[in-house]
Amino acid sequence: MIKRLLQFIKGYVRVRVQGNSYERFLNLCANHYIYLWNLLPTDTCYEVNMTIKDFRQIRPLVRKTGTKIAIKKRYGLPFFLHRHKKRKLFLAGFLVCLAMLFLLSCFIWDIRIEGNYSETREVILEYLNENGAGHGAKKSSIDCKELAAALRRQFSDFIWVSVKIKGTRLFIDVQENTDLELAEEKEYDDSDIISNVNGTIVKMITRAGAPQVKVGDEIKEGDLLVLGKLDILNDSGEVSNVRYVPSDADIYVKTTYPYVNEFPLAYKKKQYTGLEKEGFYLKVFQDIIGINRPSSNFEQSDTVTQEYQAMLTEDFYLPLSFGKSVVKEYQIVDKKYSKDEAKKKATETLNKFLEKIQEKGVQIFENNVKIDVGEKTCKAEGELILIGKAGKRVPTEVITSPQEGTMSE
């Protein structure tokens, strides 16, 4: 693209090479570093493109090889300006247009955000606008590394951010921390681990601290699971000192979760009538300057908008958009779930709930939920037996006495 643009600015010609020694002529051009492109053979000659500068240097080669050179067509800005040199207003407008395009190329007009799930595009764009990196921001004022670091600081779920500028577009790729096992390790003070659930311990791995429970024990919320105090014994088996540590353990607990979901069989549904009205609008620099909104006397309607942004190339977007608005009439009608439809809806809701808790690392051990469809309502009720990590940190109570000192790692 850039190469073609430079060729257009400098100007080039397409010439016809005739004679018995045109192959020698082409070899001499290569030896003299004369750039040729789009070489095509015809019945009695060759046609090829070359720059104006190179065309002025081939006269000695033409005499040496006895070939004949004829200009077939001229291309580029120099010839364009020469043809329109008497049209001063047209030339001035053309130059102003070029200047405008150059000026617009210095700003960001399109922002592409990918990989975001917990944070919406609108929230991220609002942050970018507040920090001078939104639509219309000057490219030279954006430090990609600093902006990536700022996004990580602002949005705690972003564990990796890549920011790059290409043309008039700003690309932001993010990766969110959706895996609990990938959570960033932190430095903790001396602490105990207590239970935050009621249940039965099914697995326990202690890395630091003194475990106060074992696999198979029934625990309640608030029970001490791991003590952040280690007794140091002497040769006689007596406590000679105490060391306080930040407790660290993976404790998996089987818990019972009551599940209830009830909804009425009768519901209201939006139903489109098929009547529509269209309108169009124009947006410049994110401001709507022209609009032809479809007039509507519909009592109830939805408006669907499609917007298209103008661009010169794939990465050269312009601050100009045009859109189409469609107003669709709808009516609210009374509906009622059948028995099969109600069971399907209740099952889908339950499955979505199970998928959400599984994404948090919780295992479904048993599913004892039953679905009952009555005359007016559908009810899904029962118990879920879950296995998941348990425990929360609390500061260790430091006890000092004349007999025992304290040590910390």
C-alpha positions as CSV (number, residue, x, y, z in Angstrom):
1,M,0.0,0.0,0.0
2,I,2.7,2.5,1.0
3,K,4.8,1.4,-2.0
4,R,2.0,2.1,-4.4
5,L,1.3,5.4,-2.7
6,L,4.9,6.6,-3.2
7,Q,4.8,5.5,-6.8
8,F,1.6,7.6,-7.3
9,I,3.2,10.6,-5.7
10,K,6.4,10.4,-7.7
11,G,4.6,9.5,-10.9
12,Y,5.4,6.7,-13.4
13,V,4.9,5.7,-17.0
14,R,4.0,2.6,-18.9
15,V,6.2,2.2,-21.9
16,R,6.4,-0.1,-24.9
17,V,9.8,-1.6,-25.7
18,Q,10.3,-2.7,-29.4
19,G,13.3,-4.0,-31.3
20,N,15.4,-7.1,-31.8
21,S,17.4,-6.5,-28.6
22,Y,14.7,-5.8,-26.1
23,E,16.0,-8.6,-23.9
24,R,19.4,-7.0,-23.8
25,F,17.7,-3.7,-22.9
26,L,15.9,-5.3,-19.9
27,N,19.2,-6.9,-18.7
28,L,21.0,-3.5,-18.9
29,C,18.2,-1.9,-16.9
30,A,18.7,-4.5,-14.2
31,N,22.5,-3.9,-14.2
32,H,21.9,-0.1,-13.8
33,Y,19.4,-0.7,-10.9
34,I,16.5,0.7,-12.9
35,Y,13.3,-0.7,-11.3
36,L,10.7,-2.2,-13.6
37,W,7.4,-3.7,-12.7
38,N,4.3,-5.2,-14.3
39,L,6.4,-6.6,-17.2
40,L,4.0,-8.1,-19.8
41,P,4.9,-9.5,-23.3
42,T,2.7,-8.7,-26.3
43,D,2.9,-10.0,-29.9
44,T,5.9,-7.9,-31.0
45,C,7.1,-6.1,-27.9
46,Y,7.1,-5.8,-24.1
47,E,5.2,-3.4,-21.9
48,V,6.6,-2.3,-18.5
49,N,6.2,0.4,-15.8
50,M,9.0,2.6,-14.6
51,T,9.3,5.8,-12.6
52,I,9.8,9.2,-14.3
53,K,13.3,9.4,-12.8
54,D,14.3,6.1,-14.3
55,F,12.7,6.9,-17.7
56,R,15.0,9.9,-18.0
57,Q,18.1,7.7,-17.5
58,I,17.4,5.0,-20.1
59,R,18.3,7.1,-23.2
60,P,21.9,5.7,-23.4
61,L,20.6,2.2,-23.0
62,V,18.1,2.7,-25.8
63,R,20.9,3.9,-28.2
64,K,23.2,1.1,-27.2
65,T,20.7,-1.7,-27.8
66,G,18.9,-0.1,-30.8
67,T,15.5,-0.5,-29.3
68,K,12.5,1.8,-29.5
69,I,10.7,3.2,-26.5
70,A,7.2,4.7,-26.7
71,I,5.2,6.0,-23.7
72,K,1.8,4.2,-23.7
73,K,0.3,5.9,-20.6
74,R,1.2,8.3,-17.8
75,Y,0.2,7.8,-14.1
76,G,0.6,9.7,-10.9
77,L,0.3,13.0,-9.1
78,P,2.7,15.0,-11.4
79,F,0.7,14.2,-14.5
80,F,-2.6,14.8,-12.7
81,L,-1.5,18.3,-11.5
82,H,-0.2,19.1,-15.0
83,R,-3.5,18.2,-16.6
84,H,-5.4,20.3,-14.2
85,K,-3.0,23.2,-13.7
86,K,-5.6,25.7,-15.1
87,R,-8.3,24.5,-12.6
88,K,-7.0,26.4,-9.6
89,L,-10.0,25.9,-7.4
90,F,-10.0,22.1,-8.1
91,L,-6.3,21.9,-7.4
92,A,-6.7,23.9,-4.2
93,G,-9.6,21.6,-3.1
94,F,-7.5,18.5,-3.9
95,L,-4.6,19.8,-1.8
96,V,-6.9,20.7,1.1
97,C,-8.3,17.2,0.9
98,L,-4.9,15.7,1.1
99,A,-4.0,17.9,4.0
100,M,-7.3,16.9,5.8
101,L,-6.5,13.2,5.3
102,F,-3.0,13.7,6.7
103,L,-4.5,15.5,9.7
104,L,-7.1,12.9,10.3
105,S,-4.5,10.2,10.2
106,C,-2.9,11.6,13.3
107,F,-5.9,10.7,15.5
108,I,-7.7,7.6,16.8
109,W,-11.1,7.1,15.1
110,D,-11.9,3.4,15.8
111,I,-11.3,1.3,19.0
112,R,-11.3,-2.5,18.9
113,I,-11.6,-4.2,22.3
114,E,-11.4,-8.0,22.6
115,G,-11.2,-10.5,25.4
116,N,-13.4,-8.6,27.9
117,Y,-16.2,-10.4,29.6
118,S,-16.6,-9.1,33.2
119,E,-16.2,-5.4,32.0
120,T,-18.4,-4.1,29.2
121,R,-17.1,-2.2,26.2
122,E,-19.0,0.9,27.3
123,V,-17.2,0.9,30.7
124,I,-13.8,0.5,29.1
125,L,-14.5,3.3,26.5
126,E,-15.7,5.6,29.3
127,Y,-12.4,5.0,31.1
128,L,-10.4,5.7,27.9
129,N,-12.3,8.9,27.3
130,E,-11.6,10.1,30.8
131,N,-7.9,9.5,30.4
132,G,-7.5,11.1,26.9
133,A,-7.3,7.8,24.9
134,G,-10.8,7.6,23.5
135,H,-12.2,8.4,20.0
136,G,-10.5,11.5,18.6
137,A,-7.4,11.2,20.8
138,K,-4.0,12.2,19.2
139,K,-2.0,9.1,18.5
140,S,1.3,10.7,19.6
141,S,-0.2,11.4,23.1
142,I,-0.9,7.7,23.7
143,D,1.8,5.6,25.4
144,C,0.7,2.0,24.7
145,K,2.8,0.5,27.5
146,E,1.5,3.0,30.0
147,L,-2.1,2.6,28.9
148,A,-1.9,-1.2,29.2
149,A,-0.5,-0.8,32.7
150,A,-3.3,1.7,33.6
151,L,-6.0,-0.6,32.4
152,R,-4.6,-3.5,34.5
153,R,-4.6,-1.2,37.6
154,Q,-8.1,0.1,36.9
155,F,-9.7,-3.3,36.2
156,S,-8.6,-5.9,38.7
157,D,-9.9,-8.8,36.6
158,F,-7.5,-8.0,33.8
159,I,-4.3,-10.1,34.3
160,W,-2.9,-9.3,30.8
161,V,-3.4,-6.3,28.5
162,S,-2.0,-5.5,25.1
163,V,-2.4,-2.1,23.5
164,K,-1.3,-1.2,20.0
165,I,-2.0,1.4,17.4
166,K,-2.4,0.6,13.7
167,G,-3.4,3.3,11.3
168,T,-6.2,5.3,12.9
169,R,-7.3,2.3,15.1
170,L,-6.5,1.4,18.7
171,F,-6.4,-2.3,19.4
172,I,-6.9,-3.5,23.0
173,D,-6.6,-7.2,23.8
174,V,-7.3,-8.3,27.4
175,Q,-7.1,-11.6,29.3
176,E,-9.2,-11.9,32.4
177,N,-8.6,-14.0,35.5
178,T,-11.4,-16.5,35.3
179,D,-9.5,-19.5,36.9
180,L,-9.3,-19.4,40.7
181,E,-6.2,-21.6,40.5
182,L,-4.4,-18.9,38.6
183,A,-4.9,-16.2,41.2
184,E,-1.9,-14.1,42.0
185,E,0.1,-15.3,45.0
186,K,0.1,-12.9,47.9
187,E,2.3,-12.4,50.9
188,Y,0.3,-13.0,54.1
189,D,0.9,-12.1,57.7
190,D,0.8,-14.7,60.5
191,S,-2.7,-16.1,60.3
192,D,-5.1,-18.9,61.1
193,I,-7.6,-20.5,58.7
194,I,-11.2,-20.9,59.9
195,S,-14.2,-22.4,58.2
196,N,-16.7,-20.3,56.2
197,V,-19.1,-23.1,55.5
198,N,-20.9,-26.0,57.2
199,G,-20.0,-29.5,55.9
200,T,-17.7,-32.5,55.9
201,I,-14.0,-32.4,55.0
202,V,-13.2,-34.7,52.1
203,K,-9.6,-33.6,51.3
204,M,-7.0,-31.6,53.1
205,I,-3.5,-30.6,52.1
206,T,-1.6,-28.5,54.7
207,R,1.5,-26.6,53.6
208,A,2.0,-24.3,56.6
209,G,0.5,-24.2,60.1
210,A,-0.8,-26.9,62.4
211,P,-4.0,-28.7,61.2
212,Q,-6.8,-28.8,63.8
213,V,-9.1,-31.1,61.8
214,K,-8.8,-34.1,59.5
215,V,-10.6,-35.7,56.6
216,G,-14.0,-36.9,57.6
217,D,-14.6,-34.3,60.3
218,E,-17.8,-32.4,60.4
219,I,-17.2,-28.6,60.6
220,K,-19.3,-25.6,61.1
221,E,-18.8,-22.0,60.1
222,G,-16.2,-20.3,62.4
223,D,-14.4,-23.5,63.4
224,L,-10.6,-23.4,63.5
225,L,-9.1,-25.5,60.7
226,V,-5.4,-24.6,60.6
227,L,-3.6,-22.9,63.5
228,G,-0.8,-20.4,62.5
229,K,1.2,-21.3,65.7
230,L,3.8,-24.1,65.8
231,D,5.1,-25.4,69.1
232,I,8.8,-26.1,69.2
233,L,9.7,-29.0,71.6
234,N,13.0,-29.6,73.4
235,D,14.6,-33.0,74.0
236,S,12.3,-33.7,76.9
237,G,9.2,-33.2,74.7
238,E,8.2,-29.9,76.4
239,V,7.3,-26.7,74.6
240,S,10.4,-24.5,74.6
241,N,9.4,-21.9,72.0
242,V,6.6,-20.9,69.6
243,R,6.8,-20.0,65.9
244,Y,4.0,-18.0,64.2
245,V,3.5,-18.6,60.5
246,P,0.9,-17.6,57.8
247,S,-1.2,-20.8,57.5
248,D,-1.5,-22.3,54.1
249,A,-3.8,-25.2,53.1
250,D,-6.2,-26.5,50.5
251,I,-9.3,-27.7,52.3
252,Y,-12.1,-29.3,50.3
253,V,-15.5,-29.6,52.0
254,K,-18.7,-31.3,51.0
255,T,-21.6,-29.0,51.7
256,T,-25.4,-29.1,51.1
257,Y,-26.9,-26.2,49.1
258,P,-30.7,-25.8,49.1
259,Y,-32.0,-24.9,45.6
260,V,-35.4,-23.3,44.9
261,N,-36.7,-21.8,41.7
262,E,-40.4,-21.1,41.1
263,F,-42.0,-19.2,38.2
264,P,-45.6,-18.8,37.0
265,L,-46.8,-20.6,33.9
266,A,-48.7,-17.6,32.6
267,Y,-46.4,-14.9,31.1
268,K,-46.5,-12.0,28.6
269,K,-44.5,-12.1,25.4
270,K,-43.5,-9.5,22.9
271,Q,-44.8,-10.3,19.4
272,Y,-43.8,-8.3,16.3
273,T,-46.6,-7.4,13.9
274,G,-44.4,-7.1,10.8
275,L,-45.0,-3.3,10.4
276,E,-41.8,-1.4,10.1
277,K,-40.6,2.1,9.3
278,E,-37.0,3.1,8.3
279,G,-34.9,6.2,8.7
280,F,-31.2,7.2,8.2
281,Y,-28.7,9.5,9.9
282,L,-25.2,10.8,9.5
283,K,-22.6,11.1,12.3
284,V,-19.5,13.2,12.2
285,F,-16.9,13.3,15.1
286,Q,-19.3,11.2,17.2
287,D,-22.0,13.8,16.9
288,I,-25.2,13.3,14.9
289,I,-25.5,16.2,12.5
290,G,-28.2,14.9,10.2
291,I,-31.0,12.6,11.0
292,N,-34.2,11.4,9.3
293,R,-35.9,9.5,12.1
294,P,-38.8,7.4,11.0
295,S,-42.0,8.9,12.2
296,S,-44.1,6.3,14.0
297,N,-47.6,6.2,15.5
298,F,-47.0,2.7,16.9
299,E,-48.2,2.4,20.5
300,Q,-45.4,-0.1,21.2
301,S,-42.2,-0.4,19.2
302,D,-38.5,-1.3,19.2
303,T,-35.8,0.6,17.3
304,V,-33.0,-1.4,15.7
305,T,-30.0,0.6,14.5
306,Q,-27.2,-0.4,12.2
307,E,-24.2,1.9,11.9
308,Y,-21.3,1.8,9.4
309,Q,-18.1,3.8,9.8
310,A,-16.3,5.1,6.7
311,M,-12.7,4.0,6.0
312,L,-10.1,4.4,3.3
313,T,-8.2,1.2,4.0
314,E,-8.5,-1.6,6.5
315,D,-6.7,0.4,9.2
316,F,-7.5,4.0,8.1
317,Y,-10.9,4.7,9.6
318,L,-12.5,8.2,9.4
319,P,-14.6,10.1,11.9
320,L,-17.6,9.7,9.6
321,S,-20.5,7.2,10.1
322,F,-23.9,6.7,8.6
323,G,-26.6,4.6,10.1
324,K,-30.0,3.1,9.5
325,S,-32.8,3.0,12.1
326,V,-35.7,0.6,11.8
327,V,-38.8,1.0,14.1
328,K,-40.6,-2.3,14.5
329,E,-44.1,-2.5,16.0
330,Y,-44.9,-5.1,18.5
331,Q,-47.8,-6.2,20.7
332,I,-47.8,-7.8,24.2
333,V,-49.7,-11.1,24.1
334,D,-50.6,-13.5,26.9
335,K,-49.0,-16.9,26.8
336,K,-48.8,-20.0,29.0
337,Y,-46.0,-22.6,29.3
338,S,-47.0,-26.1,28.5
339,K,-45.9,-28.8,31.0
340,D,-43.0,-29.8,28.7
341,E,-42.0,-26.1,28.1
342,A,-42.1,-25.4,31.8
343,K,-39.9,-28.4,32.6
344,K,-37.4,-27.4,29.8
345,K,-37.2,-23.8,31.1
346,A,-36.7,-25.0,34.7
347,T,-34.0,-27.4,33.6
348,E,-32.2,-24.8,31.5
349,T,-32.2,-22.4,34.5
350,L,-30.8,-25.1,36.8
351,N,-28.1,-26.0,34.3
352,K,-27.0,-22.4,33.9
353,F,-26.7,-22.2,37.7
354,L,-24.6,-25.4,37.8
355,E,-22.3,-24.1,35.1
356,K,-21.7,-20.8,37.0
357,I,-20.7,-22.6,40.2
358,Q,-18.5,-25.1,38.3
359,E,-16.7,-22.1,36.7
360,K,-15.7,-21.1,40.2
361,G,-14.1,-24.5,40.8
362,V,-16.9,-26.2,42.7
363,Q,-17.7,-29.8,42.0
364,I,-21.3,-31.1,41.7
365,F,-21.3,-34.3,43.9
366,E,-25.1,-34.9,43.8
367,N,-28.1,-33.3,42.2
368,N,-31.3,-34.0,44.1
369,V,-33.4,-31.2,42.6
370,K,-36.9,-32.2,41.4
371,I,-39.2,-30.3,39.0
372,D,-42.9,-30.1,39.7
373,V,-45.4,-28.5,37.3
374,G,-48.6,-27.4,38.9
375,E,-51.7,-25.7,37.6
376,K,-50.3,-22.1,37.9
377,T,-46.6,-22.5,38.7
378,C,-43.5,-24.6,38.0
379,K,-41.2,-25.2,40.9
380,A,-37.7,-26.7,41.0
381,E,-36.7,-27.6,44.5
382,G,-34.2,-29.8,46.2
383,E,-30.6,-30.1,47.5
384,L,-27.3,-29.9,45.7
385,I,-24.3,-31.7,47.3
386,L,-21.2,-29.6,46.4
387,I,-17.5,-30.1,46.9
388,G,-15.4,-27.0,46.9
389,K,-12.6,-25.1,48.7
390,A,-13.3,-23.7,52.1
391,G,-11.6,-21.5,54.6
392,K,-10.8,-17.9,55.2
393,R,-7.8,-16.2,56.9
394,V,-7.9,-14.5,60.2
395,P,-5.0,-13.0,62.2
396,T,-3.3,-15.4,64.6
397,E,-3.6,-14.4,68.3
398,V,-0.1,-13.9,69.5
399,I,0.4,-15.0,73.1
400,T,3.5,-13.9,74.9
401,S,4.6,-15.2,78.3
402,P,7.8,-15.3,80.3
403,Q,8.2,-19.0,79.3
404,E,7.9,-18.6,75.5
405,G,9.1,-16.0,73.0
406,T,7.9,-15.5,69.5
407,M,9.5,-16.1,66.2
408,S,8.2,-15.3,62.7
409,E,9.3,-16.4,59.4
